[in-house]
């Protein structure tokens, strides 16, 4: 993407997923990573997506979606738990930078999700502020189990979708943008082994969410 004008929410989603497909097949183009792009984006930024993902070191957004400078406005926390700073950052990306897409990115083998499951199973919770992260993930685990969704993939999908809904419930700005058709919000589940990002939740974009297999 070399132009500085944001695409539609649907176009932004397709642009992002096309980059992931290139990464999966081992044919990345590394767009917008040269000196010309650096010069172009130095005065201002107009990313086409806000990506809110887990802080895991294996989820480097620009790599797994084959993008470059100025393409993605990235916010990351362990377990993609959302506090006020996260909400403010995402709202900035949408209201000030005019990104038409917000992505919640989770992944398999997530330590925060595993810790929440362990805490519920054996009552052992970590200390320090890590405990706060685990406690914020726990409602997703409880909701999944209440619905009979017990597998790790199902619990992860529940946590991603819960985060998508949380953003829209807590942020009037984001909810209004979706209602007005200016913003799409999607949840993606990333598989570490093959590098693929699978759609698990969508708001404001007409896209098919595949069943968990």
Order of alpha helices (4+ residues) and beta strands (2+ residues): alpha-alpha-beta-alpha-beta-alpha-beta-alpha-alpha-alpha-alpha-beta-beta
